[in-house]
Amino acid sequence: MGVLNVSPESFHAGSVHAAAADLLSAALAMVEAGAVLIDVGARSTAPYLDTAITDEEERARLARAIEVLAPKLPVPISADTSRPGPARAALEAGARIINDVSGLRDPTLASLVAERGVGVILMASPAATAGGLAAAGGAAGVEGTRSSDQPVAVVSALLEAALERARAAGIPDERVVLDPGIGFFRNAAMAWDEWDARVLAGLDALGKIGRPLCVGVSRKSFIGAIIGRPGAEKRLAGSLAATAVAVWNGAALIRTHDVAETLDAVRVAERVRGASAAL
């Protein structure tokens, strides 16, 4: 799942493509490298950055980007948004999936997904509000996790709740993929890099919920904390290591800024996992 952003606020500047020609070129290169899905974001959701923009600005950015890509790409496009207005504009422009970091906490968005019959990726994110992520200070807060030392149990409960919201809205299970929210749990009782490491180690337990898992580790700050590299541009090797772990532990979809390199890591991890199962 190749990641493209049209939001200058995004934490990884290398993922931002504001010009239409540049955006299309980057998307086609990702498809050529092996991406089966292109994810477009118009508003940064990094919980440690102050990146608030208006609903209208996100809607306009997202619609413009997808209007450029949809007629040209041979793979589906997902829109990375938790707001109904931008989501509707994205679907009208040609998106076929909504990637919602709020886990369908907005019933209007849930109804839209059900009405349009599209796919949805639901992330574990207790700090999300109906209008999207809370302001920077509140977005990092994690309800019910400050005293928890069981990250996998917390994430599992959040994902099950998101799946129940989808079912209540009339969205069939087969159109739902779940995301454990790597990088979003920063104010829990333990350091965020330890939290994320434990969730990656416990993906097999999350898989028991019964839906495919989408895992996004690409260039995230927990990798920087582990390897001592604060800049996102220096985290490729760490991202590939985390990707291999995620695939080994059952991830079905990998969200990445670096498609070609990530696909290499995925293939090796899959081959070794398959060989292990045959022992």
Secondary structure as UniProt FT lines:
FT   STRAND          2..5
FT   TURN            8..9
FT   HELIX           13..15
FT   HELIX           20..33
FT   STRAND          38..41
FT   TURN            47..48
FT   HELIX           55..69
FT   TURN            70..72
FT   STRAND          77..80
FT   HELIX           84..93
FT   STRAND          97..100
FT   TURN            101..102
FT   HELIX           107..116
FT   STRAND          119..123
FT   TURN            126..127
FT   STRAND          128..129
FT   TURN            130..131
FT   STRAND          132..133
FT   HELIX           136..139
FT   TURN            143..147
FT   HELIX           151..169
FT   HELIX           173..175
FT   STRAND          176..179
FT   TURN            182..183
FT   HELIX           192..201
FT   HELIX           203..206
FT   HELIX           207..209
FT   STRAND          213..216
FT   TURN            218..219
FT   HELIX           221..227
FT   HELIX           232..234
FT   HELIX           236..248
FT   TURN            249..250
FT   STRAND          253..256
FT   HELIX           259..277
//
